[in-house]
């Protein structure tokens, strides 16, 4: 598919070590069906948005560089999987509830252009209210390296949600809210718990965040979880 490509590792590290900023409302209220790879690709594109930007600009790169930055692997299969993920992103949307209670659908990615391993990408204009000209106190800053290191969509979603909340504060999430976050509304709680446990394990071992939680019961029934998160004393480096 592609010949072996040598990269400037310092440049790759610089791109991994960026932060990105999203509207807190997008993180907490949007319902989407992205895979772990697709969400990482979206977040990579968001790392290219500057706080002073008034519009989205086209990102030109290669599939090979995307795979290197995002740790997707190498070779023909990795190339095809990333190409497929980009094409899927152009067809996927997300549900979001606006401040006035109206629900609408937005898109992630404008039409991608892929040729001979090179790719042109642009975030969809639907995302502009959630990524451009963000107001302090209504946005969330994420560490892209943390996003890259998390391989599960459930861990990524929980990490982003907790990052959007104040650290060192106890957060209550009802059973239904956890199910909504993981898009497991159809499952019984005991079947959701393994996803929650694995997400906690991955976040604690792979990111700059440390989390813990305990279940909350009324009588014999679980009604939710109390969860705490904090920044580790020393940053996670990989």
C-alpha positions as CSV (number, residue, x, y, z in Angstrom):
1,X,0.0,0.0,0.0
2,X,2.5,2.6,1.2
3,X,6.3,2.4,1.3
4,X,8.0,2.6,4.7
5,X,8.1,6.2,5.7
6,X,10.6,7.7,8.1
7,X,9.2,10.5,10.3
8,X,10.8,13.3,12.4
9,X,10.0,11.8,15.8
10,X,10.2,15.2,17.5
11,X,7.6,16.5,15.2
12,X,5.4,13.5,15.8
13,X,5.8,13.9,19.6
14,X,4.9,17.6,19.3
15,X,1.7,16.8,17.5
16,X,0.8,14.1,20.1
17,X,1.5,16.5,23.0
18,X,-0.9,19.1,21.9
19,X,-4.1,20.0,23.8
20,X,-7.5,20.5,22.3
21,X,-10.5,22.4,23.4
22,X,-14.2,21.5,23.0
23,X,-17.5,23.0,24.2
24,X,-18.4,21.3,27.4
25,X,-22.0,21.0,26.0
26,X,-20.7,18.9,23.1
27,X,-18.9,16.5,25.4
28,X,-21.7,16.1,27.9
29,X,-24.8,16.3,25.7
30,X,-23.9,15.0,22.3
31,X,-24.9,11.4,21.5
32,X,-22.8,9.7,18.9
33,X,-21.8,6.3,17.7
34,X,-18.1,6.9,16.9
35,X,-15.6,4.2,17.2
36,X,-12.5,4.7,19.3
37,X,-10.5,5.3,16.1
38,X,-13.0,7.8,14.7
39,X,-13.1,9.8,17.9
40,X,-9.3,10.0,17.9
41,X,-9.3,11.2,14.4
42,X,-11.8,13.9,15.3
43,X,-9.7,15.0,18.2
44,X,-6.6,15.1,16.0
45,X,-8.3,17.5,13.7
46,X,-9.5,19.6,16.7
47,X,-5.8,19.9,17.9
48,X,-5.3,22.0,14.7
49,X,-7.9,24.5,15.7
50,X,-6.5,27.7,17.3
51,X,-8.3,29.7,19.9
52,X,-8.1,32.8,17.6
53,X,-9.6,30.9,14.5
54,X,-12.9,32.1,13.2
55,X,-13.3,29.3,10.7
56,X,-12.0,25.7,10.1
57,X,-9.1,25.2,7.7
58,X,-8.2,22.3,5.6
59,X,-5.6,19.9,7.1
60,X,-3.2,18.3,4.6
61,X,-1.4,15.2,5.8
62,X,-0.9,11.5,4.9
63,X,-2.5,8.3,6.1
64,X,0.9,7.1,7.2
65,X,1.4,10.2,9.4
66,X,-2.1,10.0,10.9
67,X,-1.3,6.3,11.8
68,X,2.0,7.3,13.4
69,X,0.6,10.3,15.4
70,X,-2.5,8.3,16.6
71,X,-0.6,5.0,17.1
72,X,-2.9,3.2,14.7
73,X,-0.2,0.8,13.5
74,X,1.6,0.4,10.2
75,X,1.2,-1.5,7.0
76,X,-1.5,-2.0,4.5
77,X,-4.2,-3.1,6.9
78,X,-3.7,-0.1,9.1
79,X,-3.8,2.2,6.0
80,X,-7.1,0.7,4.8
81,X,-8.7,0.8,8.3
82,X,-7.8,4.5,8.8
83,X,-9.1,5.4,5.3
84,X,-12.3,3.5,6.1
85,X,-12.7,5.4,9.4
86,X,-12.3,8.8,7.6
87,X,-14.9,7.9,5.1
88,X,-17.2,6.7,7.8
89,X,-16.8,10.0,9.7
90,X,-18.1,11.9,6.7
91,X,-21.3,9.9,6.9
92,X,-21.8,10.0,10.7
93,X,-23.6,12.6,12.7
94,X,-24.4,13.3,16.3
95,X,-27.5,14.3,18.2
96,X,-27.2,17.4,20.4
97,X,-29.7,19.3,22.5
98,X,-29.5,23.1,22.1
99,X,-29.9,25.4,25.1
100,X,-33.6,26.1,24.1
101,X,-34.3,22.4,24.3
102,X,-34.4,21.8,20.6
103,X,-32.6,18.6,19.4
104,X,-30.7,18.7,16.1
105,X,-28.1,16.7,14.3
106,X,-24.6,17.8,13.4
107,X,-21.8,16.4,11.3
108,X,-18.1,15.7,12.2
109,X,-16.2,15.8,9.0
110,X,-16.6,17.6,5.7
111,X,-16.0,15.6,2.6
112,X,-12.4,14.1,2.8
113,X,-10.2,13.9,-0.2
114,X,-7.8,10.9,-0.4
115,X,-5.3,10.1,-3.1
116,X,-2.1,8.1,-3.2
117,X,-1.9,8.0,0.6
118,X,-2.3,11.8,0.9
119,X,-5.4,13.2,2.6
120,X,-7.2,16.6,2.9
121,X,-9.5,16.9,5.9
122,X,-11.8,19.7,7.2
123,X,-14.1,19.7,10.2
124,X,-17.7,20.2,9.3
125,X,-19.1,23.7,9.8
126,X,-21.8,22.1,12.1
127,X,-19.1,21.9,14.7
128,X,-18.2,25.6,14.6
129,X,-20.4,26.6,17.7
130,X,-18.7,23.9,19.7
131,X,-15.0,24.5,18.7
132,X,-14.7,28.2,17.7
133,X,-14.8,31.3,19.9
134,X,-15.4,29.3,23.0
135,X,-16.3,31.2,26.2
136,X,-14.2,30.6,29.3
137,X,-16.0,28.4,31.7
138,X,-18.0,26.7,29.0
139,X,-15.2,24.7,27.4
140,X,-13.0,21.8,28.2
141,X,-9.3,21.3,27.5
142,X,-8.2,17.7,26.8
143,X,-4.7,16.2,26.4
144,X,-4.4,14.6,23.0
145,X,-1.8,12.1,24.3
146,X,-4.3,10.8,26.8
147,X,-6.8,10.4,23.9
148,X,-4.3,8.5,21.8
149,X,-3.3,6.2,24.7
150,X,-6.9,5.2,25.4
151,X,-8.0,2.5,22.9
152,X,-11.5,1.9,24.1
153,X,-14.4,4.2,23.1
154,X,-15.9,3.8,26.6
155,X,-12.6,4.9,28.3
156,X,-12.4,7.8,25.9
157,X,-15.9,9.0,26.6
158,X,-15.5,8.7,30.3
159,X,-12.2,10.5,30.2
160,X,-13.7,13.4,28.2
161,X,-16.7,13.6,30.4
162,X,-14.7,13.7,33.6
163,X,-12.3,16.2,32.1
164,X,-15.3,18.5,31.5
165,X,-16.1,18.4,35.2
166,X,-14.1,20.1,38.0
167,X,-11.4,17.9,39.4
168,X,-11.3,16.8,43.0
169,X,-15.0,17.0,43.3
170,X,-17.4,14.1,43.8
171,X,-19.7,13.7,40.8
172,X,-22.9,11.7,40.9
173,X,-23.9,9.8,37.7
174,X,-27.2,7.9,37.7
175,X,-27.4,4.5,36.2
176,X,-29.2,5.9,33.2
177,X,-26.5,8.6,32.7
178,X,-23.7,6.0,32.7
179,X,-25.7,3.9,30.2
180,X,-26.2,7.0,28.0
181,X,-22.5,7.8,28.2
182,X,-21.6,4.3,27.1
183,X,-24.6,4.0,24.8
184,X,-25.6,0.8,26.6
185,X,-29.2,1.9,27.4
186,X,-30.5,-1.5,26.4
187,X,-28.3,-3.4,28.9
188,X,-29.0,-4.3,32.5
189,X,-26.7,-2.5,35.0
190,X,-24.7,-5.6,35.9
191,X,-23.8,-5.9,32.2
192,X,-22.7,-2.3,32.0
193,X,-20.3,-2.6,35.0
194,X,-17.5,-4.5,33.1
195,X,-17.3,-1.5,30.7
196,X,-17.1,0.9,33.6
197,X,-14.4,-1.2,35.4
198,X,-12.3,-1.5,32.3
199,X,-12.6,2.2,31.5
200,X,-11.4,3.1,35.0
201,X,-8.5,0.7,34.7
202,X,-7.4,2.1,31.3
203,X,-7.7,5.7,32.4
204,X,-5.7,5.1,35.6
205,X,-2.9,3.2,33.7
206,X,-2.7,5.1,30.4
207,X,-3.5,8.8,31.1
208,X,-2.6,11.8,33.3
209,X,-5.9,11.3,35.1
210,X,-6.6,9.2,38.2
211,X,-10.2,8.1,38.9
212,X,-12.1,6.1,41.5
213,X,-15.8,5.4,42.0
214,X,-18.3,3.7,44.3
215,X,-21.8,2.5,43.7
216,X,-24.7,4.2,45.3
217,X,-27.7,2.2,46.4
218,X,-31.3,2.8,47.6
219,X,-32.2,-0.3,49.5
220,X,-31.0,-3.2,47.4
221,X,-31.1,-1.3,44.1
222,X,-28.1,0.5,42.5
223,X,-29.1,4.0,41.5
224,X,-25.8,5.4,40.3
225,X,-22.1,6.0,41.1
226,X,-20.1,8.6,42.9
227,X,-16.9,9.2,41.0
228,X,-13.8,11.3,41.8
229,X,-11.1,12.3,39.4
230,X,-7.8,14.2,39.8
231,X,-4.7,14.9,37.9
232,X,-1.7,12.7,38.6
233,X,1.2,14.3,40.4
234,X,3.5,13.5,37.5
235,X,2.3,13.5,33.9
236,X,2.0,10.2,32.1
237,X,4.6,10.0,29.3
238,X,4.7,7.4,26.6
